[in-house]
Amino acid sequence: MDSSLRLAVVATCLLVLTSACHGLQVGYYKYTCPRVEAIVRDEVKKFVYKDAGIGAGLIRMLFHDCFVQGCDGSVLLDPTSANPQPEKLSPPNFPSLRGFDVIDAAKAAVEAACPGKVSCADIIAFAARDAAYFLSAFRVKINMPAGRLDGRVSSSSDALNNLPPPVFNVNQLINSFAAKGLNAEDMVVLSGAHTIGRSHCSSFVPDRLNVPSNMEAGFASFLRRRCPANPSPANDPTVNQDIVTPSALDNQYYKNVLDRRVLFTSDAALMTSPATAQMVRDNAFIPGLWDGKFNRAFVKMAGIGVKTGIQGEIRRNCRFVN
Ligand code: HEM
């Protein structure tokens, strides 16, 4: 590549962080495992049509994988005697993160078709993409670049240090996404995933239900009836995040933010800066705007810290390093 072209590519990478910058490619398995995307989609479909919540789990799994050690399947690793506290057991993931069975089923089906070719990290990215497709009634169609390798490091403390907690304010949220190469708009757009799935009461009680609360009064009293005042591991029910369209990946989240009917401080925080508040209004009121923005931000998130060469491997079993 001549030096001016190389400079232009580097400048573009810095500006937009495209997947081309870390070597990911759409259709990466065209020759080595041509049916992989169809195989993963079939598995995801089976699980999501039985329980839409599993689809929410898969979308969250991609976020939790990518923010910790990059998108490298580190969230899938089980505890071992050498590593008793992997990411999977960290408070942000345990016991709330779900969808691991889908990844196991997809990996088994993919290994049967093309052994040793497809990474677990790519299977998470495909599965999350497919969950978005089914839960959006086929509106969110993402071309997911692939070519990620699986990492060998997984630590509970890394998850705690890199995943934003639900008590973050808007500046903390922006900084936590910036640390991963995502901007404030990506943060607002990806938070829209809180239009599906559930939360345990412990993720927002007591802080969000204290009086006075910024939450809309009717929603707060509904939640007070559903949640114990002091949730504990033995008594920690779940509630839907979106009370209007709980299983639809749509822009209802932004209407809920405007109506102050959202669970977390981090959701309500989007209205506390003029720029993010304007993004909330645009996503709520401009039809179709959020779908396209979500598509692009999702691919960007799926390109965080991707491993290549000796940094990674293709695991035989997603739960253990080779
Ligand atoms: C902006 C910072 C974020 C914070 C503070 C946050 C926090 C949380 C918390 C506390 C829960 C509930 C966990 C539980 O108690 O069960 C949750 C659920 C969820 N989050 Fe986030 N999240 C954030 C961003 C994201 C992003 C970027 C995505 C994906 C693009 C995402 C997708 C989801 C989904 C789909 C669920 C429901 C999961 C299920 O039903 O199993 N979140 N989030």
Residues whose N, C-alpha, C, O or C-beta is under 5 A from the ligand:
A	BS01	HEM	G53 A56 G57 I59 R60 F63 S96 R98 P164 P165 P166 L190 S191 A193 I196 G197 R198 S199 H200 S203 S266
